Amino acid sequence: MEKHYQILIVGGGNAGLSVASQLLRKRKGLSIGIIEPSENHYYQPAWTLVGAGIFDIQKTIRNEKDFIPKNATWIKEAVSEFNPTSNKVICSSGKEISYDYLIVCPGIQLDWNKIKGLKDTLGKNNVSSNYNFNSAPYTWEMIKNFKGGIAVFTNPSTPIKCGGAPHKIMYLAVDYWRKKGILDKCDIHYISGATVIFGVPEYKATLEEVLKKGNIKVHYSANTIGIDANNKTIEFETKSTPSTIKQSLSETTAACYSINEASQADLTNKVTLSFDLCHAVPPQSAPDFIKKSPLADASNPYGYVEVNKNTMQHSRFANVFALGDCTNAPCSKTGAAIRKQAPVVVTNLLEVMDKQPVTAQYDGYSACPIPTQYGKLMLAEFDYNNKPKMTFPFDQAKPRWTMWILKTKVLPWLYWNKILKGTA
Ligand SMILES: Cc1cc2nc3c(=O)[nH]c(=O)nc-3n(C[C@H](O)[C@H](O)[C@H](O)COP(=O)(O)OP(=O)(O)OC[C@H]3O[C@@H](n4cnc5c(N)ncnc54)[C@H](O)[C@@H]3O)c2cc1C
């Protein structure tokens, strides 16, 4: 049997719940359906802190049902197909749901299989990833029990959610080993698909100091392709030709990722490195059901939803909006970006419903809170222009204790109590 909603939201994560709550605060009588298959809701930004041993993993998970706004309907299904010309989605159960307006926000897909061997060894054999609820606690086990040797941290050559997370955990591990007095026994490697540590020059300078102080060896334009847990080796490809440092704006990815856009054919040198500890981050792309749908941007290599990067309205279907990690907006994919995107979607969608021109604009704002050691954090905030966009009246490129408190205490509280409820 077909159901119909005035507004249908695909994905009840950070973006879906924020936007649903804000819409209902503005207009009580809306009929909103939220399609979300999971009974659990995760606060993913705290997984870095879990991996660093200072946050309880159980505090990052809550019941989805407790956060579905009153007056919205939770549809416990997974969308498998979009049919935007007939204003319908089809779920994997076969159920069809129609809508007047659609908001697409099912997040990003973790392509674990693109690193051979990773999935099978995740959470054991001294291989972990903070990008997974089950393995994040194991990251801390590895770091805590490390007695020295080769420690490897990887960052893929695709845009990812929270571009800083692959190196945040490395700085905390280094600080822990320094305080434990074993840093001189550690050979630390950062294997990154990017060309610089951070694409915004002001914040990059701070991180380069941290890399130097930790004696971290950095391999740029290096794409991890395999992890052999038995032989404890990692394999990555590097560019055969020297890459030029990309600081210019990209059409397809946020400048902060600084991914080398040279052709894949340049990736010819294969390097094998032994490791004793490995923190890996998988390549990421749009969920497959988006990639193959008419909503996808055919020119985007990762298959994201095609939106106008300022209005968040779909470029071809005027009654469709998208936000969060699934869009082709060339911003950094974070919850912080969603905080600025959600009000834009709400305003513009209500204007479309009222047959008015859309007026709200998203400027590409994103934030990346990067701990440089236990107790100190640099809050990197920036926009589409790759320019710092600092909230506080001090130089945020300098790591501070107050920003550490913001990340470890204030933001988790804000997320559950304000952001998901549409009041922040
Ligand atoms: C380790 C780590 C550290 C991070 N650190 C930070 C940080 O410090 N600061 C920050 O701002 N951000 C951070 N992030 C990023 C942040 O968590 C994401 O950007 C944010 O959660 C994206 O929200 P979203 O709603 O787009 O996707 P999600 O929150 O992932 O939600 C997507 C939802 O869609 C649902 N879904 C999936 N498939 C379907 C389907 N077929 N049909 C319907 N629903 C579906 C999912 O079940 C999920 O509930 C971090 C992420 C990670 C993993």
Ligand as a Chemical Component Dictionary entry (heavy atoms), coordinates in Angstrom:
data_LIG
# 
_chem_comp.id                   LIG 
_chem_comp.type                 NON-POLYMER 
_chem_comp.pdbx_formal_charge   0 
_chem_comp.three_letter_code    LIG 
# 
loop_
_chem_comp_atom.comp_id 
_chem_comp_atom.atom_id 
_chem_comp_atom.alt_atom_id 
_chem_comp_atom.type_symbol 
_chem_comp_atom.charge 
_chem_comp_atom.model_Cartn_x 
_chem_comp_atom.model_Cartn_y 
_chem_comp_atom.model_Cartn_z 
_chem_comp_atom.pdbx_ordinal 
LIG C1  C1  C 0 35.285 9.284  13.518 1  
LIG C2  C2  C 0 34.427 10.471 13.161 2  
LIG C3  C3  C 0 34.717 11.707 13.690 3  
LIG C4  C4  C 0 33.934 12.817 13.363 4  
LIG N1  N1  N 0 34.225 14.020 13.951 5  
LIG C5  C5  C 0 33.444 15.093 13.687 6  
LIG C6  C6  C 0 33.679 16.325 14.361 7  
LIG O1  O1  O 0 34.568 16.445 15.189 8  
LIG N2  N2  N 0 32.864 17.385 14.072 9  
LIG C7  C7  C 0 31.846 17.278 13.153 10 
LIG O2  O2  O 0 31.131 18.262 12.944 11 
LIG N3  N3  N 0 31.610 16.116 12.488 12 
LIG C8  C8  C 0 32.375 15.030 12.739 13 
LIG N4  N4  N 0 32.116 13.827 12.118 14 
LIG C9  C9  C 0 31.177 13.813 10.964 15 
LIG C10 C10 C 0 29.708 13.743 11.344 16 
LIG O3  O3  O 0 29.462 12.669 12.207 17 
LIG C11 C11 C 0 28.905 13.594 10.040 18 
LIG O4  O4  O 0 29.288 14.616 9.137  19 
LIG C12 C12 C 0 27.409 13.653 10.278 20 
LIG O5  O5  O 0 27.008 12.606 11.135 21 
LIG C13 C13 C 0 26.670 13.573 8.957  22 
LIG O6  O6  O 0 25.287 13.601 9.163  23 
LIG P1  P1  P 0 24.283 12.955 8.086  24 
LIG O7  O7  O 0 22.927 13.134 8.645  25 
LIG O8  O8  O 0 24.626 13.443 6.737  26 
LIG O9  O9  O 0 24.687 11.403 8.127  27 
LIG P2  P2  P 0 24.521 10.419 9.366  28 
LIG O10 O10 O 0 24.521 11.160 10.647 29 
LIG O11 O11 O 0 25.565 9.379  9.164  30 
LIG O12 O12 O 0 23.073 9.819  9.189  31 
LIG C14 C14 C 0 22.654 9.139  8.042  32 
LIG C15 C15 C 0 21.419 8.335  8.401  33 
LIG O13 O13 O 0 20.847 7.801  7.200  34 
LIG C16 C16 C 0 20.427 6.479  7.473  35 
LIG N5  N5  N 0 20.370 5.704  6.228  36 
LIG C17 C17 C 0 21.375 5.029  5.626  37 
LIG N6  N6  N 0 20.907 4.389  4.540  38 
LIG C18 C18 C 0 19.595 4.677  4.448  39 
LIG C19 C19 C 0 18.579 4.297  3.540  40 
LIG N7  N7  N 0 18.820 3.457  2.525  41 
LIG N8  N8  N 0 17.346 4.774  3.723  42 
LIG C20 C20 C 0 17.067 5.627  4.754  43 
LIG N9  N9  N 0 18.004 5.989  5.653  44 
LIG C21 C21 C 0 19.241 5.531  5.501  45 
LIG C22 C22 C 0 21.464 5.956  8.449  46 
LIG O14 O14 O 0 20.994 4.838  9.185  47 
LIG C23 C23 C 0 21.752 7.165  9.310  48 
LIG O15 O15 O 0 20.924 7.222  10.467 49 
LIG C24 C24 C 0 32.855 12.683 12.452 50 
LIG C25 C25 C 0 32.547 11.424 11.923 51 
LIG C26 C26 C 0 33.315 10.321 12.273 52 
LIG C27 C27 C 0 32.971 8.965  11.708 53 
# 
loop_
_chem_comp_bond.comp_id 
_chem_comp_bond.atom_id_1 
_chem_comp_bond.atom_id_2 
_chem_comp_bond.value_order 
_chem_comp_bond.pdbx_ordinal 
LIG C1  C2  SING 1  
LIG C2  C3  SING 2  
LIG C2  C26 DOUB 3  
LIG C3  C4  DOUB 4  
LIG C4  N1  SING 5  
LIG C4  C24 SING 6  
LIG N1  C5  DOUB 7  
LIG C5  C6  SING 8  
LIG C5  C8  SING 9  
LIG C6  O1  DOUB 10 
LIG C6  N2  SING 11 
LIG N2  C7  SING 12 
LIG C7  O2  DOUB 13 
LIG C7  N3  SING 14 
LIG N3  C8  DOUB 15 
LIG C8  N4  SING 16 
LIG N4  C9  SING 17 
LIG N4  C24 SING 18 
LIG C9  C10 SING 19 
LIG C10 O3  SING 20 
LIG C10 C11 SING 21 
LIG C11 O4  SING 22 
LIG C11 C12 SING 23 
LIG C12 O5  SING 24 
LIG C12 C13 SING 25 
LIG C13 O6  SING 26 
LIG O6  P1  SING 27 
LIG P1  O7  DOUB 28 
LIG P1  O8  SING 29 
LIG P1  O9  SING 30 
LIG O9  P2  SING 31 
LIG P2  O10 DOUB 32 
LIG P2  O11 SING 33 
LIG P2  O12 SING 34 
LIG O12 C14 SING 35 
LIG C14 C15 SING 36 
LIG C15 O13 SING 37 
LIG C15 C23 SING 38 
LIG O13 C16 SING 39 
LIG C16 N5  SING 40 
LIG C16 C22 SING 41 
LIG N5  C17 SING 42 
LIG N5  C21 SING 43 
LIG C17 N6  DOUB 44 
LIG N6  C18 SING 45 
LIG C18 C19 SING 46 
LIG C18 C21 DOUB 47 
LIG C19 N7  SING 48 
LIG C19 N8  DOUB 49 
LIG N8  C20 SING 50 
LIG C20 N9  DOUB 51 
LIG N9  C21 SING 52 
LIG C22 O14 SING 53 
LIG C22 C23 SING 54 
LIG C23 O15 SING 55 
LIG C24 C25 DOUB 56 
LIG C25 C26 SING 57 
LIG C26 C27 SING 58 
# 
